[in-house]
Amino acid sequence: MSAEANVAAAAFVAAARDYIGVPWRHLGRSRTGVDCIGLVLLAARDVGWDLPDPAPYAREPQGTRLLEGVLGHAPRVADAEPGDVLLFRLGLYGGHVGIASLHPAWGVPACLHAYAPRRQVVEQPMDAELRAALLGAFRLPALSVSAEP
């Protein structure tokens, strides 16, 4: 990423961190409750980016609606960097997203996500379970800016 994109990515990650501890709620789009897609949308909105909302959608993924919505214009990248959106398998489809980060305490790759099993937004290291479910990383258009020559 360019220096400009790195600054934007850091702002996006910081915005997402502001939601840590917010309760998980399916289709949530506020600080009173948020789901994984809602976290990405709200953090993006907080830094001035407009992303399409694929709602409504089922709690269990039923196709590629997520890819056609939030990630529709985000190119896939080989190696995730902080600020990239991570897509995880949930059943047969990609149905869970998070934001790549470096864990502030341990400095290891991590994921900021609204995690239903923990019932809140968390930042957790990319452990074996998350790595096994990872389908890919996507760079939002605001982070795809190239360095000026």
BELZI-V783126 format. One line per field, one symbol per residue. ss: DSSP state (A for helix, B for strand, O for the rest). psi: psi as a letter, one per 30 degrees, with the letter a starting at -180 (. if undefined). burial: # if it has 9 or more other ideal C-beta (glycine too) atoms within 8 Angstrom, else .. A space follows every 10 residues. Layout:
# BELZI-V783126
ss = ???
psi = ???
burial = ???
This chain:
# BELZI-V783126
ss = OOAAAAAAAA AAAAAAAOOO OOBBOOOOBB OOBBOAAAAA AAAAAAOOOO OOOOOOOOOO OOOOAAAAOO OOOOBBBOOO OOOOBBBBBB OOBBBBBBBB BBOOOOOOBB BBBBBAAAOB BBBBBOOAAA AAABBBBBBO AAAOOOOOO
psi = lleeeeeeee eeeeeefffk fkkkkkgkhl ffkkaeeeee eeeeefggkj kkjgllllek khageeefce gegjkkkekk lkflkkkkkj bfljgkllkk lkkfefglkl kkljjeffgl kljkliaeee eefkflkkjk effgklkk.
burial = ....##.### ###.###.## .####.###. ..######## #####.#.#. #.##..#... #...###.## #..#..#... ########## ..######## #.#.....## #####....# ####.#...# ..##..#### .###.....
